[in-house]
Amino acid sequence: MSSELAVVLQVKPSQAKAAVEQLLQEQYHWTDGLEHADIHQLNEPEETLKIEDVRQFLNRSGYAPYQGEWQYYLMYGVDTASIPAQNALLKVLEEPPSQTRLILTATQADRLLPTIRSRVQLVSLTQQPDSENLDTPNSEPAVDFAAQYHLIQNSGWAELITSAEKYQDRKAAQDFIQGLLHHLHQHMVSQPQRVLTQTQLLTHQQILTETLKLLEKNTNVRLTVEACFFSLKDAQTYPQSPKAS
């Protein structure tokens, strides 16, 4: 796929719309703004891109532009989208509709599936700093998911129970499990760590995917995360997927 047909802007949500307008002007010489019949916005910058949004794009993208030569589809925060949503988007990137350009935004482009990153043009535009970009003493450091994955596999059962107790909030648990899943998809296995076979990697991906599905339901968050940790540590001792409680 030509890189000009799909662009990922690395930008904070608060600056996403301004960055998209800047890209449209600089790269595509677009001067009509975002309120135009050939501009299609599938979600808001602060909203999570859902698989239903991608399917909506699939249903609409076959139509020709209303006025110009090209139509533009905007999707914000693609790096926070679920793996199923990213996989659906990947199918679009592999067979892009004619006369269609995609502009995607992501805060952390390295959290996109590698197969998506290989098919897009990554762009970082110069934006004015805002309060979201300023480093403060209270800002939380980025999670090292490779280290966390290694820790889960090498901790004792009691330590795993204690670690799971941190996750009482459903959204925080979903973000953490999603981060681990992205880590496995990118095959970024930290060292020192025992080498996993392809079968083990697939098993762990299935465990994490099933955990995400359970966290979308009315399950006990801590116990769901605890069961996930147990399965990741020893899938033979805990071969079943985490269960709702």
RODO-2510 file (C-alpha; in nm, 4 decimals, decimal comma):
residues 245
     n   res          X          Y          Z
     1     m     0,0000     0,0000     0,0000
     2     s     0,1308     0,3457    -0,0877
     3     s     0,2258     0,5336     0,2282
     4     e     0,0392     0,8437     0,1055
     5     l    -0,2934     0,6606     0,1370
     6     a    -0,2696     0,6034     0,5130
     7     v    -0,1020     0,8343     0,7612
     8     v    -0,0661     0,7913     1,1374
     9     l    -0,0178     1,1180     1,3235
    10     q     0,1649     1,0778     1,6541
    11     v    -0,0143     1,3370     1,8651
    12     k    -0,1945     1,3847     2,1968
    13     p    -0,5765     1,3615     2,1885
    14     s    -0,6111     1,7272     2,2877
    15     q    -0,4165     1,8300     1,9774
    16     a    -0,5493     1,5671     1,7370
    17     k    -0,7979     1,7756     1,5385
    18     a    -0,5576     2,0663     1,4946
    19     a    -0,2869     1,8225     1,3821
    20     v    -0,5225     1,6599     1,1312
    21     e    -0,6111     1,9987     0,9825
    22     q    -0,2427     2,0873     0,9627
    23     l    -0,1651     1,7604     0,7834
    24     l    -0,4518     1,8073     0,5389
    25     q    -0,3218     2,1514     0,4502
    26     e     0,0484     2,0671     0,4295
    27     q     0,0381     1,7233     0,2688
    28     y    -0,2845     1,7291     0,0664
    29     h    -0,3344     2,1061     0,0133
    30     w    -0,6809     2,0828     0,1680
    31     t    -0,8258     2,4202     0,2673
    32     d    -1,1930     2,3453     0,3364
    33     g    -1,1584     2,2415     0,7013
    34     l    -1,3052     1,9324     0,8668
    35     e    -1,6699     2,0285     0,8104
    36     h    -1,6904     1,9011     0,4542
    37     a    -1,8868     1,6299     0,2776
    38     d    -1,5672     1,4451     0,1815
    39     i    -1,4321     1,4424     0,5396
    40     h    -1,5652     1,1517     0,7459
    41     q    -1,4847     1,1442     1,1179
    42     l    -1,5529     0,8027     1,2740
    43     n    -1,4877     0,8907     1,6389
    44     e    -1,3873     1,1800     1,8621
    45     p    -1,0268     1,2205     1,9861
    46     e    -1,1273     1,1316     2,3431
    47     e    -1,3317     0,8280     2,2336
    48     t    -1,1956     0,4758     2,1897
    49     l    -1,2077     0,3576     1,8302
    50     k    -1,4359     0,0538     1,8272
    51     i    -1,4616    -0,2309     1,5814
    52     e    -1,8100    -0,0992     1,4953
    53     d    -1,6454     0,2266     1,3817
    54     v    -1,4137     0,0355     1,1492
    55     r    -1,7059    -0,1637     1,0138
    56     q    -1,8916     0,1613     0,9523
    57     f    -1,5933     0,2746     0,7475
    58     l    -1,5971    -0,0507     0,5511
    59     n    -1,9646    -0,0018     0,4671
    60     r    -1,9196     0,3585     0,3531
    61     s    -1,5767     0,3634     0,1917
    62     g    -1,6912     0,2056    -0,1345
    63     y    -1,8778     0,5211    -0,2315
    64     a    -1,7109     0,7820    -0,4495
    65     p    -1,6219     1,1256    -0,3062
    66     y    -1,9045     1,3789    -0,3082
    67     q    -1,7151     1,6698    -0,4600
    68     g    -1,3401     1,6271    -0,4894
    69     e    -1,0999     1,3664    -0,6193
    70     w    -1,0416     1,2153    -0,2730
    71     q    -1,2392     1,1465     0,0418
    72     y    -1,0728     1,1375     0,3843
    73     y    -1,1606     0,9129     0,6788
    74     l    -1,0407     1,0246     1,0217
    75     m    -0,9880     0,7783     1,3071
    76     y    -0,8531     0,9003     1,6402
    77     g    -0,6591     0,7099     1,9072
    78     v    -0,5986     0,3992     1,6992
    79     d    -0,3277     0,2834     1,9420
    80     t    -0,5921     0,2398     2,2147
    81     a    -0,8261     0,0394     1,9913
    82     s    -0,8806    -0,3279     2,0686
    83     i    -0,6888    -0,5967     1,8826
    84     p    -1,0058    -0,7023     1,6880
    85     a    -1,0583    -0,3392     1,5814
    86     q    -0,6956    -0,3070     1,4700
    87     n    -0,7177    -0,6353     1,2798
    88     a    -1,0301    -0,5108     1,1016
    89     l    -0,8436    -0,1924     1,0122
    90     l    -0,5529    -0,3995     0,8841
    91     k    -0,7802    -0,5635     0,6276
    92     v    -0,8640    -0,2169     0,4958
    93     l    -0,4956    -0,1252     0,4717
    94     e    -0,4213    -0,4431     0,2787
    95     e    -0,6925    -0,3654     0,0214
    96     p    -0,7538     0,0106     0,0365
    97     p    -1,0666     0,1498    -0,1333
    98     s    -1,0092     0,3719    -0,4355
    99     q    -1,0143     0,7518    -0,3976
   100     t    -0,9858     0,7121    -0,0204
   101     r    -0,7209     0,8327     0,2207
   102     l    -0,7008     0,7412     0,5883
   103     i    -0,5723     0,9746     0,8559
   104     l    -0,5219     0,8015     1,1892
   105     t    -0,3933     0,9437     1,5149
   106     a    -0,2067     0,7691     1,7945
   107     t    -0,0430     0,8874     2,1127
   108     q     0,2038     0,5965     2,1047
   109     a     0,2500     0,4576     1,7538
   110     d     0,4603     0,1692     1,8878
   111     r     0,1429     0,0261     2,0431
   112     l    -0,0045    -0,0311     1,6988
   113     l     0,0205    -0,3784     1,5500
   114     p     0,3494    -0,4104     1,3596
   115     t     0,1552    -0,5104     1,0483
   116     i    -0,0322    -0,1791     1,0636
   117     r     0,2851     0,0245     1,1173
   118     s     0,4436    -0,1380     0,8125
   119     r     0,1582    -0,0156     0,5903
   120     v     0,1288     0,3467     0,6986
   121     q     0,3298     0,6648     0,6946
   122     l     0,4190     0,7800     1,0463
   123     v     0,4163     1,1563     1,0897
   124     s     0,4924     1,3752     1,3914
   125     l     0,3830     1,7362     1,3443
   126     t     0,5166     2,0243     1,5490
   127     q     0,2387     2,1353     1,7845
   128     q     0,2168     2,4027     2,0498
   129     p     0,2732     2,2526     2,3967
   130     d    -0,0266     2,2255     2,6238
   131     s    -0,0844     2,1131     2,9799
   132     e    -0,1165     1,7516     2,8658
   133     n     0,2359     1,7566     2,7245
   134     l     0,4047     1,9194     3,0242
   135     d     0,6096     1,6953     3,2502
   136     t     0,5035     1,7273     3,6118
   137     p     0,6348     1,5613     3,9284
   138     n     0,3033     1,3757     3,9578
   139     s     0,2983     1,2358     3,6047
   140     e     0,3063     0,8573     3,6033
   141     p     0,5887     0,6803     3,4159
   142     a     0,5081     0,4631     3,1174
   143     v     0,4495     0,0979     3,1981
   144     d     0,7248    -0,1396     3,0875
   145     f     0,5050    -0,4257     2,9685
   146     a     0,8026    -0,6450     2,8800
   147     a     0,9212    -0,6230     3,2419
   148     q     0,5686    -0,6813     3,3750
   149     y     0,5264    -0,9877     3,1538
   150     h     0,8588    -1,1250     3,2772
   151     l     0,7579    -1,0514     3,6385
   152     i     0,4270    -1,2386     3,6079
   153     q     0,6028    -1,5500     3,4822
   154     n     0,8667    -1,5447     3,7528
   155     s     0,6680    -1,4389     4,0600
   156     g     0,5350    -1,6762     4,3214
   157     w     0,1639    -1,7455     4,3557
   158     a     0,1301    -1,5215     4,6610
   159     e     0,3049    -1,2370     4,4786
   160     l     0,0662    -1,2746     4,1853
   161     i    -0,2324    -1,2501     4,4185
   162     t    -0,0858    -0,9310     4,5679
   163     s    -0,0185    -0,7884     4,2199
   164     a    -0,3748    -0,8605     4,1099
   165     e    -0,5081    -0,6668     4,4095
   166     k    -0,3854    -0,3460     4,2414
   167     y    -0,6527    -0,3871     3,9777
   168     q    -0,9850    -0,2932     4,1306
   169     d    -1,0690    -0,0472     3,8510
   170     r    -1,2017    -0,2123     3,5352
   171     k    -1,0552     0,0425     3,2911
   172     a    -0,7100     0,0218     3,4509
   173     a    -0,7207    -0,3579     3,4296
   174     q    -0,8282    -0,3464     3,0642
   175     d    -0,5467    -0,1059     2,9788
   176     f    -0,2896    -0,3270     3,1511
   177     i    -0,4055    -0,6498     2,9838
   178     q    -0,4241    -0,4673     2,6485
   179     g    -0,0647    -0,3513     2,6975
   180     l     0,0535    -0,7064     2,7650
   181     l    -0,1281    -0,8257     2,4550
   182     h     0,0369    -0,5572     2,2415
   183     h     0,3716    -0,6631     2,3854
   184     l     0,3192    -1,0220     2,2712
   185     h     0,1959    -0,9141     1,9296
   186     q     0,5158    -0,7186     1,8802
   187     h     0,7300    -1,0095     2,0044
   188     m     0,9175    -0,7740     2,2353
   189     v     1,0220    -1,0337     2,4894
   190     s     1,2624    -0,8848     2,7423
   191     q     1,5841    -1,0448     2,8634
   192     p     1,6653    -1,2284     3,0784
   193     q     1,3578    -1,4433     3,0199
   194     r     1,2946    -1,8013     2,9284
   195     v     1,2353    -1,8359     2,5562
   196     l     0,8744    -1,9108     2,4718
   197     t     0,7777    -2,1356     2,1862
   198     q     0,5334    -2,0177     1,9231
   199     t     0,2690    -2,2425     2,0806
   200     q     0,3228    -2,0843     2,4220
   201     l     0,3007    -1,7347     2,2751
   202     l    -0,0262    -1,8187     2,1037
   203     t    -0,1622    -1,9687     2,4268
   204     h    -0,0729    -1,6541     2,6199
   205     q    -0,2328    -1,4336     2,3528
   206     q    -0,5515    -1,6389     2,3838
   207     i    -0,5463    -1,6044     2,7646
   208     l    -0,5090    -1,2258     2,7400
   209     t    -0,7766    -1,1945     2,4716
   210     e    -1,0209    -1,3999     2,6789
   211     t    -0,9427    -1,1879     2,9836
   212     l    -1,0270    -0,8711     2,7910
   213     k    -1,3610    -1,0231     2,6894
   214     l    -1,4383    -1,1075     3,0510
   215     l    -1,3445    -0,7593     3,1691
   216     e    -1,6019    -0,6181     2,9286
   217     k    -1,8655    -0,8107     3,1250
   218     n    -1,9792    -0,7776     3,4860
   219     t    -1,6986    -0,9886     3,6305
   220     n    -1,5002    -0,9397     3,9496
   221     v    -1,2055    -0,7383     3,8184
   222     r    -0,9434    -0,8489     4,0713
   223     l    -1,0277    -1,2198     4,0457
   224     t    -1,0346    -1,2043     3,6655
   225     v    -0,6883    -1,0453     3,6586
   226     e    -0,5630    -1,2929     3,9189
   227     a    -0,6827    -1,5893     3,7099
   228     c    -0,5128    -1,4357     3,4065
   229     f    -0,1822    -1,4012     3,5938
   230     f    -0,2034    -1,7624     3,7127
   231     s    -0,2654    -1,8856     3,3578
   232     l     0,0239    -1,6817     3,2174
   233     k     0,2587    -1,8213     3,4802
   234     d     0,1630    -2,1841     3,4247
   235     a    -0,0935    -2,2638     3,1566
   236     q    -0,0566    -2,6365     3,2271
   237     t    -0,1547    -2,6003     3,5931
   238     y    -0,4247    -2,3468     3,5029
   239     p    -0,5178    -2,4532     3,1494
   240     q    -0,8633    -2,3016     3,1449
   241     s    -0,9356    -1,9437     3,0478
   242     p    -1,0160    -1,7074     3,3360
   243     k    -1,3715    -1,7511     3,4577
   244     a    -1,6275    -1,4938     3,5547
   245     s    -1,6913    -1,4755     3,9270
***
